[in-house]
Amino acid sequence: MSAVLPEITNQKAEREWLYLIDRVGECRALEAIRHLGNRRPFPANIAKVLKIKFPQEDLLPYPPEQQQRNYDAGKAALNEIHKILKGGNL
């Protein structure tokens, strides 16, 4: 029996899949794929089976590597602001 996996076609779909995992757990989300019938296993179709509505896009979780990049960029920006406030160079 082959593995049943979600079809992730873009970053938004990846974030939707992460949201589903956060809400119901990976096992339940994967199990929902088996109930799709002839529909493709896109996160939006899986959410329908689970009766879950996605929040607006900016509230969907980011993958861990993107979270780290966002954190690093924010930290660098705050360090620059700190330098400016201390009288450092621009």
PLY file of the C-alpha trace (Angstrom):
ply
format ascii 1.0
element vertex 90
property float x
property float y
property float z
element edge 89
property int vertex1
property int vertex2
end_header
0.00 0.00 0.00
1.51 3.32 -1.04
1.79 6.29 1.28
-1.04 8.78 1.10
0.37 12.29 1.20
-1.04 15.78 0.66
-0.37 17.48 -2.66
1.63 20.62 -1.84
1.91 22.81 -4.95
2.97 26.18 -3.52
3.88 28.02 -0.33
0.27 28.78 0.56
-0.64 25.08 0.30
2.33 24.24 2.53
1.13 26.76 5.10
-2.43 25.39 4.89
-1.11 21.87 5.49
0.83 23.09 8.54
-2.36 24.73 9.82
-4.28 21.46 9.47
-1.55 19.58 11.32
-1.64 22.19 14.09
-5.42 21.87 14.39
-6.00 18.11 14.19
-2.59 16.42 14.20
-0.73 14.81 11.34
-2.34 11.36 11.72
-5.90 12.69 11.52
-5.04 15.01 8.61
-3.45 12.13 6.69
-6.42 9.89 7.48
-8.77 12.51 6.00
-7.01 12.06 2.64
-8.45 8.54 2.47
-11.96 10.05 2.55
-11.48 12.38 -0.43
-12.95 10.00 -2.97
-11.83 11.13 -6.43
-10.72 14.60 -5.27
-7.01 15.38 -5.27
-5.31 15.63 -1.86
-4.86 19.40 -1.82
-4.97 20.94 1.67
-8.19 22.79 0.74
-9.93 19.49 -0.05
-8.58 17.86 3.11
-9.89 20.81 5.14
-13.37 20.26 3.67
-13.33 16.63 4.80
-12.27 17.78 8.28
-14.86 20.61 8.24
-12.14 23.18 8.94
-12.03 26.67 7.49
-8.65 28.30 7.02
-7.99 31.69 8.60
-6.93 34.59 6.42
-3.63 33.90 4.71
-1.45 36.12 6.92
-2.51 34.04 9.95
-1.40 30.71 8.48
1.77 29.30 10.08
5.09 29.45 8.25
7.41 26.45 7.89
10.13 26.37 10.58
12.91 27.45 8.17
10.88 30.50 7.11
10.15 31.32 10.76
13.91 31.31 11.43
14.60 33.60 8.43
11.87 35.98 9.60
13.31 35.95 13.12
16.85 36.59 11.87
15.70 39.46 9.63
13.71 41.02 12.46
16.61 40.70 14.87
19.00 42.34 12.38
16.54 45.22 11.85
16.20 45.73 15.60
20.00 45.74 15.99
20.23 48.48 13.33
17.57 50.52 15.11
19.41 50.04 18.39
22.64 51.35 16.80
20.82 54.41 15.44
19.24 55.16 18.82
22.63 54.87 20.53
24.01 57.43 18.10
25.73 55.03 15.78
26.18 55.46 12.05
23.37 54.89 9.58
0 1
1 2
2 3
3 4
4 5
5 6
6 7
7 8
8 9
9 10
10 11
11 12
12 13
13 14
14 15
15 16
16 17
17 18
18 19
19 20
20 21
21 22
22 23
23 24
24 25
25 26
26 27
27 28
28 29
29 30
30 31
31 32
32 33
33 34
34 35
35 36
36 37
37 38
38 39
39 40
40 41
41 42
42 43
43 44
44 45
45 46
46 47
47 48
48 49
49 50
50 51
51 52
52 53
53 54
54 55
55 56
56 57
57 58
58 59
59 60
60 61
61 62
62 63
63 64
64 65
65 66
66 67
67 68
68 69
69 70
70 71
71 72
72 73
73 74
74 75
75 76
76 77
77 78
78 79
79 80
80 81
81 82
82 83
83 84
84 85
85 86
86 87
87 88
88 89
